[in-house]
Amino acid sequence: MSVIEIPRAMLNPIVRVRRRTTRYHLLRVRDVRHFVALIAVGNVAGAISTLALAQVVVFQISHGASRATIAQALLAMSLPSLVAAPLAGIACDRWDRRRVLRDCHIGRAVLTAAAVAVPILGSSHLGFILTSVLLGLTAMTTTTRATALPHMVDPDQLLHANSLLSVTAKVAGSTGFLVGAVLLWWSPITALLFAAALQASVALGWTRFAHDLGGRCVVGAHHCWSGAARRIARLATSGPTRRAIITSATLRAATGGAFVSLLLWVDARLDVSAAGYAVVLSVAGTGSLIGTLITPLVAGRLGRRTTVSTAFVLSASTCLLAGVLPMEATVVAAAFTTSLVMQVVRLLADSTVQRAIADDALGRVYSLYEMSYTVAFLIGALGLLALNTSMPSTRFLIVSAVAVLGALGQCWPPLTQHHANTADLDSPTRTNPFRRSPRRVPC
């Protein structure tokens, strides 16, 4: 009997690694669209209320700013998040996350409506209190929706889903600021009441949201709080989570330093004008948005480890150039690049933590991750604010040194360990879910 040889292409005419995932494909799912829409409306409302309260009591740009004023503003924006993060972690593990999101938006609606009393009474203390509580509830909302995301998509879609939510949040925030600026032409009271109505509508949307988002885990499942705390600490220091926390915190400290360095440099050049602060915010915001858009593509081509190492190298190079040649182009480029690569690393770290930690402990571990992220920014920003020097080059050289340490840290053995749940993010192999699928092979 003769043996007939069959061409290999006929045995496997179509070679596909895995269905390609993009932000557009995720939006084709009805529950994902509903989830994203609620987040978008909530961010629009939050931006309107923030702008209205800032106009009344918080940021008085026309009065000028000093290092002390900048430090107070940074602390006022960060401390509520630090206080709310542990509470958010426990809440979104203990109770239904849809209920947590609903209650947070109800609280934000009530407080935003109560903030109408601030311009009426002219009380700056009341404005600061309401702003702090609103920021804390916003932090709880952010943590809860991040821990709910693994219930909306498959594990290999988390990076694209995080990118989608980040783009949505940034676009919605910008839209909210534009709408708030228009409403402020009438009065801050009109803007606050409109934002409160939007928050109430979002709370109603979460009440009717049918998809299960997890939660309802028993916090004291280890029979004592100390046992639960030891388990959370062990999970937070496990291989992939430890790498995500250290990497993102290091680059976040560099980002805080670069932001403050650019702020002080613009402050010295433009004499504390509103246009100067608009330049700082636009540079940081544009870099962050571009980083959000390119992260899935870059990670799919290079792999996680190469992407993170490249991010540190780019940040160190541009900051070193700004330190050696402190000109307008180099300083803006350093802040822009650092904001861009920080967003890339942040999205990679988010997806790593969401994928590596079990659902019954994800909220508490993610809250620790958020706290390290915030504390690192404060250390980088306040550390360079306390530096008594009039030379902007010195600050950028320090930021460059921090980025170099982060790049070298990628070779540190505790950060190079692989994990079964996240190994496919480390290199662009055939199992990489973010790599483009091959073309069809004809018969």
N, C-alpha and C positions, 0 to 999 in steps of 0.2 A: 504494500500500500504506500502510495506516495504521500508525502506530507506537503500540504499547501501552506505557504507562508503568507500571512496576512499582514499588510502594512500596519505599522504602529499607529499611524494617524487615524486609520479606520477603526481601531480598537477604542480609541479615546478621541473622538472628533471634536469635542468641546472641553477645553481645559479651563476650569474656573476655580480660583482659590476660595473665595467667599463673596457673597453679594456685597457690592460696594455700598457704603453708607455715606450720605451727605446730609447737610442740614435740610436741604429740600426734601429728601426722602423721609426724614423724621416728621416734617410738617404734614405729610400726607396722611398721618395717623390722627384720627379725630381727637382722641384724648390728649395727645401731645399738643395739638393746636389749642385746645381748651386750656391746658396747663400754661402754655406760653402766653396766651392772651390775658389770663388773670395776672401773671407776673408783669406783663407790659402795662396794664392799667394801674396796677399797684405802684409801679415805678414812676409813672406819670404823676400820680397823686402825690407821691413822696417828694418828687422834685418841685412841684408847685408849692407845697407847704414849706419845704426847706427854703426856697427862694423868698417866700413871703415873710417867714420869721427872720431870715437873714436881713431883709430890707428893714425890718423894724428894730431888732435888738442885737443881733449877733455880730455881724461883720459891718463895721463902719469904716469903709475904705477911705472916704473923704477925710477922715480925721487922722490919717497917717497910720503907720505901723512901725513897730520896733521888734527887736528879737523877743522881748517879753510878750508882746502882743501875738506874735506868730506862735510862740510856744503855748500860750493859753488857748489859742484857736485849735492847735493840734491836739492838746489834751482834752479839750471840750468835745472834739469829734471822735476821739478814740476811747476815752474812759467808759462811756456808756456801753460800747461794744464789749469791752473787757468784762464788765460786770454782768452783762446779759448773756455772754457766751456759755458759761457753765449752766445757767438756768435753761437756756435753749437746748443744750445737749440732753439734759435730764428730761425735759418736757417732751421732746420729739422722740425719745425712746420709750417713755412711760405711757403716753397717750396717743390716740389716733392723730396722725400728722395733719389730716384734713381739719380736724377740730382745732389743733394748735394754730394753723394758718388762719382759720376763720376768726378765732379769738384775738389773734394779733391784729388783724385788720379791723375788727370791731374796736379794739382799744385805740388804734391809730385814728379811726374815724371820730371817736369821742374826744380824744385829746386835740385833734386838729380843729374840731368845732369849738372846743373850749378855748383854743388859742385866739379866738376872736376877741377875747377880753384883753389881750395884750395891747393892741393898738388903742383900744378904748380907754383902758386904765393907764396906759403909758408905763407899765411896770416891767422893767428889764429883768428883774429877778424872776418873775413869773415866766417870762419868755425863755430864760435859760433853763428853768426847771422843765417846762414842757418840751423844749427842744431836746434835752438830755433823755427824757423818757421816750420820746418819739424815736430817737436814734437807737435806743436800746431795743425797742420793739422791732425796728427795722432789722437790727442784727439778728434777732430771734427768727424773723421771717426768712432771712437769707440762709441761716443754718438749717432750718426746717426744710426748705425747698431743695437744698443741696442733698440732704439725706433722703428725701423722697424721690430724687431723680433715678436711682437704681431700680425703682419699681415701675418707672415709665418706659425704660428702654432696656435692651439687652446689654450685658457687660461690655461687649465689644463695640457698643455704640456710645459709651459714656463720654469719650472725648469730644465727639461731634455734638452730643447733647449739651455738654457744658459750654462749648463754643456757641451754640445756638442761644442758650440762656444768657450768656454774657453779651452777645451782640444785641439781643432783645433789650436787656437792661440798659445798655448804653444808649441805644437809639431812643428808647422810651424816656430815659432821663433827660436827654437833650430836648426831646419834644416837650416834656414837662416844663423845662426851663423857658422854652419859647412861649408856651401857653401861659405860664405864670407871669412872664414879663408883660404880655398883653393884658392880663387881668389886673396887674398892678397899676395900669394906667387908670383904672376905675378906683380901686382901693384894695388894700391888703385884706380887708374883711371879705370882699368878693372872692378873692383867690383862695382864702382859707375855707370858706363854705363850699366852694366848688371841689376842692381837694377832699374835704370830708365826705361829700356825696360820692365821689369816686371810690374812696376807701370802703364806704358802706356797700357799694355795688360789688366790689371785689369779695367782701365778706359773704355776701349772698351767693356769689359764684362758687366759693369754696364749700358752702353748705350743700349746693346741688351737684358738686363734683362727684361722679360715681366711681371713678377708678380708685382702687385701694392704694394708699401711699405708705403703708406699713406703720410701725409704731406698736403701741399696746404691749410692750415688753415689760416684764417685772424687773424693776431696778435692783431690788434686793434678792435676786435669784440665787446668790451665793450665801444666803442665810444671814449675812451681815454686810454693813456698808463697807467695812474694811476689806472684806473679800472682793466685793465688787470693784472697789478702788484699785486693788492690786491687779485685778484682771484688766481694767482699763489701762493702767500703767504698762502692763505687759504687752497689750495690743499696740499702744502708742509707740512703744520702743521696738516693735518687731521690724524686720528687715525693710520691707517696702514703705511702711509708714514712717519709720525713722528717716529714711532717705528723702521722702517727700517733705517732711517737716524741716529738716536741716537745710535742704537745698532751697526751698522757697523762702525760709526765714533769712538765709544769708543774702540772697538776691534782693529780698524786700528791704533789708537794712541798707543795701547799696542804693536802692530806689529812693528811700527816704532821704539819704544824703544828697543824691543828685537833685531831687526836688527842691530841697532847701537851698542848695548851692545856686540853682537857677533862680529861685525866688529872690535871694539876696543880691544876686548879680543884676537882675532886672530892676530890683528896688533901687540900687545905686545908680543905674543908668537913666531910669524914667521917673525918678523922684516920687515914688509911691503913687503913681497914677493908676486909675482903673484899667487903662489899656495895658499896663505892665502885668497886672495880675491875670488879665484875660489871655495874654501871651503864654504865661506859665500853665494855666489850666488847659488851653487849647493844645499846647505841645504835648503835655502828659496824656490828655484824652485821646488825641489822634494816634499817638504811639500805641496806647493800650488797645484802641479799636482795631488797628491794623494787626497787632499781635494776635488778637482774638480770631480774626478772619483767617490768618495763615497757619495757625497752630496745627489743625488736622492735616493739612497738606505737608508741612515740614516734618511733623512727627512720623507721617507715613513714609516719607522718603528716607529720612535719616535714622529713625529710631529714637527712643526716648533719651538714652544716655548721650548719644552724639548731639542731639538737639540741646540738651541742658548744658553740656560742655561748651558748645558753640555760643549759647546765650551768654555765659559768663565771659568768654573771650571777647565777644563783641562789646559787652558793657565795659570791660576793663580797657579795651583799646580806645574806644571813643572818649572815655573819661580821662585816660592818660593823655590823649591828644588835647583835650580841653585844659588839662593842667599845664601842659607844656606851652600851648599856644592859646591863651584865654581870649578868644575873639568871639564875636556874636555867633558866627556860623558853627564853630566847634562846641561852644557851650550849649546851644540849642540842640545840636546833633547828639551830644552826650545825654542830655535829659530825655530826648525823644527815643534814642536807642535803648536806654535803660528801662523806660516805661514799656517799650515794645517787648523786649525779651522777658521782662518780669511777667507780663501777661501770658506769654508762652509757657513759662515755667509754672505759673500758677494753675493754668488749665491742666497741664500734665500732672501736677501734684494732686489736684482735686480728683481727677479720674483714678489716680492710683489709690488714694485713701478710700474712695467710694467702692472700689473693686476689691480691696484687700481685707476690709473689715466686715464682719457679720452684721446683719441688720439690727440685732438686739443691742449692740454696743456702738453702732455707727454714730449716733448723735453725740455721745459723750466724747468719743475719740475725735470726731470732726470739730467739736468745740475747742478741744485742746489745740488742734491744728490752727484754728482761727485765732486763738489767743496768741500763739507763737508768732503768727503772721503780723498781728497788730503790734505786739511788743517789739518785734524786730524793726518795724517802721519807725516807732517812737525812738528807739535807741539810735538808729541812723540819723533821724532828723534832729532830735534834741542834742545829740552828741556834737553834730557840726554847728548847731546854733550856739552851743556853749563855747565853741572854739573861738578864741579872741584873736582874730586875724582879719585884716582888710584885704588879703590876697585871695581872690577866688580860685587861683590855681592850686592853692594848698588843699582846699576842700575837695576838689575834683581828683587830686592825686590820692587822697585818702579813700575816696570812693573806688578808685581804680584798684587800690591795694586790696580792699574788701572783695572786689570781684575776682581778683587774681587768686585770693585764698579760696573762694568758692570753686574756681576752676580746678585748682590743685586738689580740693577736697573730693572731687569726683573720682580720684584715684585712691582715696582712703578705703581700706578693706571693709569697714562696716557699711560703707555706702555702695559697694559694688556687689553685694550679695543679691542673688536672684531669688525670686519667689514664684511659685507655680501660678499664682493668679495674675502676676504682672510681668512675667518674663517676656511675653510677646510684645511688650512696649519698649523693650530695650534695644532691639535691632530690627531692621527692615527685612525680616525673613518671610517665608511663604505663609506662616501663621499670623503675620501681622494684620490685624483687622482693619487698619487704616491705609493699607497699601492698595493702589488701584489694581483691579482684577485684570488679568491678561486678556488680549483680544481672542476672539474665536479663531480656532484653527480649522481651515477648510479640510474637507475629506480628501 
